[in-house]
């Protein structure tokens, strides 16, 4: 399943919508997606959304679409 993770780059500041970023991650579950991001980054996760079907196809048309892969 592909997940879109919305995050702030810094956990120390209050979240601001204008500074929200996103990344795409392939993981078996939402829990696993969260665990991967928390283990490999210092991001403040706001929301994780499963995307599939037409929504995924739409997101893949974005030139910034790229699956993030974390190395152990």
C-alpha angles and dihedrals in degrees: 000000000000117000128195110214118201113202149159115233094227129049092198098068129066112259116262121192091223090059098047114123130186139211133187121232135182110219137146094239141009089248091056091047090053092046092052094050093045092048096050106033144037092229122140102230113218102175141348119210128188110224128194142143117015093356091056091046090052093049091049090059090064110100089223093058110121131147112240115226121192119206120216 
